[in-house]
Amino acid sequence: MRIFDLSEPFFAPLWRRVVIVAVCIGWGVLELAAASSFWGFVFLVTGIYCAWVFFISGPYATRRPGKDPKA
C-alpha cells in the first residue's frame, strides 16, 4: 500500500494536478513565512514530489516523440 498513489484516475485532468502542486507549495511558503519551518518544509517537499510525479516522471508526464525510447 502506498501512502500517495498519484496514479489514480482522479489526477488525470491537468487543472487538478496544477492546483494540488500550487496549494502544497503555496502552503509551504505560507508556513515558512509564519516561522513554522517543520510544516513549511513538509508541504514544500510534498509539492515538489507531486510536481515531479505529475509532470516529469509519472504516468501523466507528456512524452516527447524524439525522446521516448519506445517510439
URGIGI-V148083 format. One record per residue. N is the residue number from 1. PSI is psi as a letter, one per 40 degrees, with the letter a starting at -180 (999 if undefined). OMEGA is omega in whole degrees, 0 to 359 (none if undefined). Layout:
N_PSI_OMEGA, N_PSI_OMEGA
//
This chain:
1_h_179, 2_i_179, 3_d_179, 4_h_175, 5_g_186, 6_e_176, 7_e_178, 8_i_177, 9_e_178, 10_d_184, 11_e_183, 12_d_179, 13_h_183, 14_d_184, 15_d_178, 16_d_180, 17_d_179, 18_d_180, 19_d_181, 20_d_179, 21_d_181, 22_d_180, 23_d_180, 24_d_181, 25_d_178, 26_d_179, 27_d_177, 28_d_177, 29_d_178, 30_d_179, 31_d_177, 32_d_178, 33_d_179, 34_e_178, 35_f_174, 36_g_190, 37_d_181, 38_d_182, 39_d_176, 40_d_179, 41_d_177, 42_d_181, 43_d_176, 44_d_179, 45_d_177, 46_d_178, 47_d_179, 48_d_177, 49_d_178, 50_d_178, 51_d_179, 52_d_182, 53_d_184, 54_d_191, 55_e_186, 56_d_189, 57_e_188, 58_a_183, 59_e_181, 60_e_179, 61_h_179, 62_h_180, 63_h_176, 64_h_185, 65_d_182, 66_e_185, 67_e_183, 68_h_181, 69_e_180, 70_e_183, 71_999_none
//
